[in-house]
Amino acid sequence: MSWTRFFRQIAAPVAALACALGMSGCQFESAHAEEDQTPDQSATEPQPENPLLIENDSQLRDTYPGERYELHFTARGGVPVLHWRMEKGALPPGMQLEDNGLLHGAAERTGEFQFTVSLIDSGKPQQAAQKVFVIRVRSGMTLNWKAPARVNGNRIDGSVEVSNLTPDDIDLTFIVLAVASNGRATAIGYQHFSLKRGTPAKELPFGETLPRGGYVVHVDAVGEVASKKLIYHERMQTPGPLQVTVGP
């Protein structure tokens, strides 16, 4: 047995006896206790010098069905090459995320889509990051009430607003039908024209004299971009029958 090991084995009993006799030897135990409690600095994991972060805002640029969409996810830090992938959630149908961080495609339907993107670098050890994103697919052509359909004597009148937020001119057909309780439909509005690109809100009035009875008003707007084989269709109707009580 070495002398160092021998003294360590007898140090604790000697120190305890010294404290019991009121001798200064009890300081020996305190000194060694503090030495034993010193944290092992070598066990602390070093923090990465260049932490990996995804830079894109959580709310991505809006799109609409049929629009060609491209967006590059970007990151700060880490060790190239970076690898991107979908972690959970769902992209709009018709869009996909590549390993290099390119989100591209053309959305097939409207809606709000939330998904999580994950990222790993090529360091050793690897760093990883995740972030939740939202993308809204809006209708490129919208249809809203301007003056909701109403009874005016023996007429039903109203107007709507139609918009074209796409980069294309849309060949638009607009038709309004008043459908009686017996199923008979009467056209009370019709237009066919080119709805210019970037039109924020164009008012389209409608109205016609009708016989007495109850009518549900149906409004349809169908737009076509023939060069891209795109069709837009928006529809509205009154929540219940409108009663025309004046007339023959």
VOKE-7651 format. One record per residue (C-alpha): chain; z, y, x; residue in three letters. Coordinates in Angstrom, 3 decimals, padded with zeros to 6 digits. Layout:
// VOKE-7651
+---+----------+----------+----------+-----+
! c !        z !        y !        x !   r !
+---+----------+----------+----------+-----+
! A !        Z !        Y !        X ! ALA !
...
+---+----------+----------+----------+-----+
***
This chain:
// VOKE-7651
+---+----------+----------+----------+-----+
! c !        z !        y !        x !   r !
+---+----------+----------+----------+-----+
! A !  000.000 !  000.000 !  000.000 ! MET !
! A ! -000.907 !  003.479 !  001.286 ! SER !
! A !  001.762 !  006.152 !  001.727 ! TRP !
! A ! -000.025 !  008.386 ! -000.777 ! THR !
! A !  000.105 !  005.758 ! -003.470 ! ARG !
! A !  003.739 !  004.938 ! -002.622 ! PHE !
! A !  004.886 !  008.559 ! -002.986 ! PHE !
! A !  003.022 !  008.961 ! -006.293 ! ARG !
! A !  004.785 !  005.875 ! -007.706 ! GLN !
! A !  008.275 !  007.133 ! -006.824 ! ILE !
! A !  007.626 !  010.838 ! -007.509 ! ALA !
! A !  008.353 !  010.722 ! -011.272 ! ALA !
! A !  011.711 !  008.848 ! -011.029 ! PRO !
! A !  012.881 !  011.067 ! -008.152 ! VAL !
! A !  011.911 !  014.229 ! -010.037 ! ALA !
! A !  013.742 !  013.033 ! -013.160 ! ALA !
! A !  016.905 !  012.310 ! -011.147 ! LEU !
! A !  016.682 !  015.688 ! -009.444 ! ALA !
! A !  016.500 !  017.481 ! -012.815 ! CYS !
! A !  019.457 !  015.477 ! -014.109 ! ALA !
! A !  021.543 !  016.571 ! -011.051 ! LEU !
! A !  020.436 !  020.185 ! -011.427 ! GLY !
! A !  018.499 !  020.114 ! -008.210 ! MET !
! A !  015.348 !  022.031 ! -007.462 ! SER !
! A !  013.339 !  018.829 ! -007.325 ! GLY !
! A !  012.627 !  019.074 ! -011.092 ! CYS !
! A !  009.967 !  021.649 ! -010.227 ! GLN !
! A !  007.978 !  018.839 ! -008.695 ! PHE !
! A !  007.324 !  017.278 ! -012.102 ! GLU !
! A !  006.224 !  020.584 ! -013.633 ! SER !
! A !  003.774 !  021.244 ! -010.861 ! ALA !
! A !  002.214 !  017.812 ! -011.149 ! HIS !
! A !  002.105 !  017.990 ! -014.967 ! ALA !
! A !  000.140 !  021.200 ! -014.794 ! GLU !
! A ! -002.186 !  019.626 ! -012.247 ! GLU !
! A ! -002.756 !  016.587 ! -014.507 ! ASP !
! A ! -003.536 !  018.803 ! -017.538 ! GLN !
! A ! -006.260 !  020.791 ! -015.804 ! THR !
! A ! -009.513 !  020.180 ! -017.787 ! PRO !
! A ! -012.304 !  018.301 ! -016.092 ! ASP !
! A ! -014.975 !  020.987 ! -015.670 ! GLN !
! A ! -017.567 !  018.368 ! -014.759 ! SER !
! A ! -017.362 !  016.927 ! -018.319 ! ALA !
! A ! -018.609 !  020.163 ! -019.968 ! THR !
! A ! -022.281 !  019.910 ! -020.916 ! GLU !
! A ! -024.391 !  022.775 ! -019.543 ! PRO !
! A ! -026.047 !  025.028 ! -022.094 ! GLN !
! A ! -029.865 !  025.233 ! -021.914 ! PRO !
! A ! -031.065 !  028.263 ! -019.997 ! GLU !
! A ! -034.037 !  028.767 ! -022.339 ! ASN !
! A ! -032.962 !  027.690 ! -025.886 ! PRO !
! A ! -035.708 !  026.634 ! -028.313 ! LEU !
! A ! -036.166 !  028.818 ! -031.427 ! LEU !
! A ! -038.815 !  028.952 ! -034.188 ! ILE !
! A ! -039.939 !  032.574 ! -034.615 ! GLU !
! A ! -041.886 !  032.635 ! -037.942 ! ASN !
! A ! -040.288 !  034.234 ! -041.003 ! ASP !
! A ! -039.057 !  031.768 ! -043.621 ! SER !
! A ! -041.334 !  033.277 ! -046.307 ! GLN !
! A ! -044.918 !  032.518 ! -045.295 ! LEU !
! A ! -048.024 !  034.406 ! -046.423 ! ARG !
! A ! -049.017 !  033.729 ! -050.028 ! ASP !
! A ! -052.292 !  032.000 ! -050.824 ! THR !
! A ! -054.247 !  030.916 ! -053.899 ! TYR !
! A ! -056.160 !  027.743 ! -054.833 ! PRO !
! A ! -059.363 !  027.317 ! -052.868 ! GLY !
! A ! -058.577 !  029.929 ! -050.183 ! GLU !
! A ! -059.031 !  028.795 ! -046.577 ! ARG !
! A ! -055.584 !  029.198 ! -045.033 ! TYR !
! A ! -054.607 !  029.175 ! -041.358 ! GLU !
! A ! -051.246 !  029.988 ! -039.797 ! LEU !
! A ! -049.871 !  029.191 ! -036.342 ! HIS !
! A ! -046.177 !  028.451 ! -036.037 ! PHE !
! A ! -044.721 !  030.040 ! -032.906 ! THR !
! A ! -041.583 !  029.399 ! -030.888 ! ALA !
! A ! -039.537 !  031.012 ! -028.141 ! ARG !
! A ! -037.974 !  029.051 ! -025.293 ! GLY !
! A ! -038.142 !  025.391 ! -024.478 ! GLY !
! A ! -040.417 !  023.563 ! -022.079 ! VAL !
! A ! -044.132 !  023.177 ! -022.902 ! PRO !
! A ! -045.778 !  021.182 ! -024.423 ! VAL !
! A ! -044.236 !  021.784 ! -027.879 ! LEU !
! A ! -044.669 !  019.285 ! -030.732 ! HIS !
! A ! -044.467 !  020.249 ! -034.429 ! TRP !
! A ! -044.118 !  018.081 ! -037.528 ! ARG !
! A ! -043.079 !  018.074 ! -041.171 ! MET !
! A ! -039.462 !  016.996 ! -041.456 ! GLU !
! A ! -038.949 !  017.050 ! -045.229 ! LYS !
! A ! -040.161 !  018.750 ! -048.382 ! GLY !
! A ! -043.829 !  019.101 ! -049.323 ! ALA !
! A ! -046.767 !  021.263 ! -048.342 ! LEU !
! A ! -049.175 !  022.462 ! -051.028 ! PRO !
! A ! -051.671 !  019.648 ! -051.742 ! PRO !
! A ! -054.774 !  020.268 ! -049.631 ! GLY !
! A ! -052.848 !  021.692 ! -046.629 ! MET !
! A ! -051.565 !  019.964 ! -043.486 ! GLN !
! A ! -049.582 !  020.680 ! -040.312 ! LEU !
! A ! -050.974 !  019.667 ! -036.913 ! GLU !
! A ! -048.936 !  018.614 ! -033.860 ! ASP !
! A ! -049.822 !  021.912 ! -032.136 ! ASN !
! A ! -048.229 !  023.987 ! -034.938 ! GLY !
! A ! -051.390 !  024.883 ! -036.877 ! LEU !
! A ! -050.917 !  024.941 ! -040.662 ! LEU !
! A ! -054.315 !  024.872 ! -042.367 ! HIS !
! A ! -056.327 !  023.796 ! -045.375 ! GLY !
! A ! -056.957 !  025.040 ! -048.896 ! ALA !
! A ! -054.295 !  024.684 ! -051.579 ! ALA !
! A ! -055.415 !  022.746 ! -054.628 ! GLU !
! A ! -052.937 !  024.068 ! -057.198 ! ARG !
! A ! -050.504 !  026.885 ! -057.833 ! THR !
! A ! -046.761 !  026.645 ! -057.312 ! GLY !
! A ! -043.928 !  027.400 ! -054.894 ! GLU !
! A ! -043.470 !  024.871 ! -052.088 ! PHE !
! A ! -040.432 !  024.513 ! -049.791 ! GLN !
! A ! -040.485 !  022.384 ! -046.659 ! PHE !
! A ! -038.712 !  021.928 ! -043.317 ! THR !
! A ! -040.612 !  022.061 ! -040.017 ! VAL !
! A ! -039.145 !  020.441 ! -036.895 ! SER !
! A ! -040.023 !  021.156 ! -033.273 ! LEU !
! A ! -039.321 !  019.362 ! -029.980 ! ILE !
! A ! -040.202 !  020.419 ! -026.445 ! ASP !
! A ! -041.110 !  018.376 ! -023.348 ! SER !
! A ! -037.937 !  019.043 ! -021.382 ! GLY !
! A ! -035.595 !  016.395 ! -019.995 ! LYS !
! A ! -033.418 !  016.283 ! -021.947 ! PRO !
! A ! -035.530 !  017.445 ! -024.888 ! GLN !
! A ! -034.579 !  020.418 ! -027.026 ! GLN !
! A ! -035.161 !  020.421 ! -030.796 ! ALA !
! A ! -035.223 !  023.043 ! -033.577 ! ALA !
! A ! -035.735 !  023.078 ! -037.351 ! GLN !
! A ! -036.421 !  025.758 ! -039.966 ! LYS !
! A ! -037.001 !  025.846 ! -043.734 ! VAL !
! A ! -040.135 !  027.634 ! -045.011 ! PHE !
! A ! -041.493 !  028.641 ! -048.412 ! VAL !
! A ! -045.131 !  029.246 ! -049.330 ! ILE !
! A ! -046.295 !  030.465 ! -052.746 ! ARG !
! A ! -049.699 !  029.502 ! -054.104 ! VAL !
! A ! -050.643 !  032.113 ! -056.691 ! ARG !
! A ! -053.525 !  032.094 ! -059.101 ! SER !
! A ! -056.437 !  034.032 ! -057.633 ! GLY !
! A ! -057.272 !  035.208 ! -061.154 ! MET !
! A ! -054.449 !  036.250 ! -063.482 ! THR !
! A ! -054.321 !  036.897 ! -067.227 ! LEU !
! A ! -051.510 !  038.783 ! -068.985 ! ASN !
! A ! -050.909 !  040.556 ! -072.270 ! TRP !
! A ! -051.459 !  044.310 ! -072.189 ! LYS !
! A ! -050.919 !  044.857 ! -075.936 ! ALA !
! A ! -049.896 !  041.510 ! -077.488 ! PRO !
! A ! -051.918 !  040.421 ! -080.509 ! ALA !
! A ! -050.623 !  042.031 ! -083.730 ! ARG !
! A ! -051.589 !  042.415 ! -087.376 ! VAL !
! A ! -052.993 !  045.802 ! -088.334 ! ASN !
! A ! -053.750 !  045.793 ! -092.075 ! GLY !
! A ! -056.445 !  043.159 ! -092.518 ! ASN !
! A ! -057.159 !  042.967 ! -088.776 ! ARG !
! A ! -055.681 !  041.298 ! -085.713 ! ILE !
! A ! -055.938 !  043.486 ! -082.614 ! ASP !
! A ! -054.662 !  043.431 ! -079.032 ! GLY !
! A ! -055.648 !  043.542 ! -075.390 ! SER !
! A ! -055.087 !  041.679 ! -072.146 ! VAL !
! A ! -055.258 !  042.481 ! -068.434 ! GLU !
! A ! -057.234 !  040.302 ! -066.067 ! VAL !
! A ! -057.099 !  040.593 ! -062.265 ! SER !
! A ! -059.099 !  039.188 ! -059.376 ! ASN !
! A ! -057.049 !  038.986 ! -056.166 ! LEU !
! A ! -059.580 !  036.826 ! -054.320 ! THR !
! A ! -062.155 !  038.052 ! -051.760 ! PRO !
! A ! -064.988 !  036.954 ! -054.093 ! ASP !
! A ! -066.639 !  038.428 ! -057.164 ! ASP !
! A ! -065.902 !  036.157 ! -060.147 ! ILE !
! A ! -068.362 !  035.425 ! -062.950 ! ASP !
! A ! -065.959 !  035.820 ! -065.903 ! LEU !
! A ! -066.218 !  034.596 ! -069.488 ! THR !
! A ! -063.528 !  035.996 ! -071.797 ! PHE !
! A ! -063.100 !  034.718 ! -075.349 ! ILE !
! A ! -060.440 !  035.197 ! -078.033 ! VAL !
! A ! -060.169 !  032.924 ! -081.085 ! LEU !
! A ! -058.038 !  033.337 ! -084.196 ! ALA !
! A ! -057.320 !  029.798 ! -085.437 ! VAL !
! A ! -056.315 !  029.478 ! -089.104 ! ALA !
! A ! -053.893 !  026.883 ! -090.467 ! SER !
! A ! -056.847 !  024.757 ! -091.625 ! ASN !
! A ! -058.216 !  024.631 ! -088.051 ! GLY !
! A ! -061.069 !  027.062 ! -088.585 ! ARG !
! A ! -061.579 !  029.318 ! -085.553 ! ALA !
! A ! -062.960 !  032.865 ! -085.698 ! THR !
! A ! -064.028 !  034.703 ! -082.553 ! ALA !
! A ! -062.255 !  038.072 ! -082.411 ! ILE !
! A ! -063.168 !  038.926 ! -078.806 ! GLY !
! A ! -065.830 !  038.015 ! -076.258 ! TYR !
! A ! -067.062 !  039.407 ! -072.916 ! GLN !
! A ! -069.105 !  038.026 ! -070.030 ! HIS !
! A ! -069.317 !  040.054 ! -066.799 ! PHE !
! A ! -068.711 !  040.029 ! -063.041 ! SER !
! A ! -065.057 !  040.680 ! -062.230 ! LEU !
! A ! -065.190 !  042.418 ! -058.872 ! LYS !
! A ! -063.062 !  041.199 ! -055.989 ! ARG !
! A ! -059.801 !  043.004 ! -055.463 ! GLY !
! A ! -059.560 !  044.152 ! -059.119 ! THR !
! A ! -055.802 !  044.559 ! -059.742 ! PRO !
! A ! -055.829 !  044.904 ! -063.559 ! ALA !
! A ! -058.769 !  045.341 ! -065.913 ! LYS !
! A ! -057.968 !  045.816 ! -069.610 ! GLU !
! A ! -059.966 !  043.763 ! -072.105 ! LEU !
! A ! -059.427 !  044.693 ! -075.786 ! PRO !
! A ! -060.126 !  042.423 ! -078.758 ! PHE !
! A ! -059.856 !  042.600 ! -082.546 ! GLY !
! A ! -061.543 !  041.697 ! -085.839 ! GLU !
! A ! -061.102 !  041.841 ! -089.608 ! THR !
! A ! -059.882 !  038.526 ! -091.062 ! LEU !
! A ! -059.223 !  037.007 ! -094.504 ! PRO !
! A ! -055.677 !  036.547 ! -095.668 ! ARG !
! A ! -053.806 !  033.753 ! -093.938 ! GLY !
! A ! -051.893 !  032.776 ! -090.836 ! GLY !
! A ! -053.637 !  032.785 ! -087.448 ! TYR !
! A ! -052.666 !  031.626 ! -083.989 ! VAL !
! A ! -054.528 !  033.701 ! -081.407 ! VAL !
! A ! -055.900 !  031.850 ! -078.354 ! HIS !
! A ! -057.116 !  033.795 ! -075.290 ! VAL !
! A ! -059.185 !  032.088 ! -072.577 ! ASP !
! A ! -060.547 !  033.511 ! -069.337 ! ALA !
! A ! -062.812 !  031.249 ! -067.271 ! VAL !
! A ! -064.029 !  032.461 ! -063.886 ! GLY !
! A ! -066.562 !  030.863 ! -061.550 ! GLU !
! A ! -067.510 !  031.416 ! -057.912 ! VAL !
! A ! -070.668 !  029.320 ! -057.744 ! ALA !
! A ! -071.192 !  029.641 ! -053.979 ! SER !
! A ! -067.797 !  028.024 ! -053.325 ! LYS !
! A ! -067.788 !  025.703 ! -056.339 ! LYS !
! A ! -064.552 !  027.301 ! -057.545 ! LEU !
! A ! -063.440 !  027.479 ! -061.175 ! ILE !
! A ! -060.496 !  029.551 ! -062.420 ! TYR !
! A ! -059.089 !  029.082 ! -065.904 ! HIS !
! A ! -056.228 !  031.059 ! -067.442 ! GLU !
! A ! -055.064 !  030.670 ! -071.032 ! ARG !
! A ! -052.538 !  032.276 ! -073.400 ! MET !
! A ! -051.700 !  032.095 ! -077.098 ! GLN !
! A ! -049.346 !  033.734 ! -079.555 ! THR !
! A ! -046.043 !  031.870 ! -080.009 ! PRO !
! A ! -046.712 !  031.394 ! -083.732 ! GLY !
! A ! -049.113 !  032.340 ! -086.554 ! PRO !
! A ! -049.738 !  036.006 ! -087.316 ! LEU !
! A ! -049.865 !  036.624 ! -091.061 ! GLN !
! A ! -052.693 !  038.733 ! -092.500 ! VAL !
! A ! -051.571 !  039.708 ! -095.994 ! THR !
! A ! -054.115 !  042.454 ! -096.831 ! VAL !
! A ! -057.600 !  041.590 ! -097.983 ! GLY !
! A ! -059.605 !  039.878 ! -100.717 ! PRO !
+---+----------+----------+----------+-----+
***
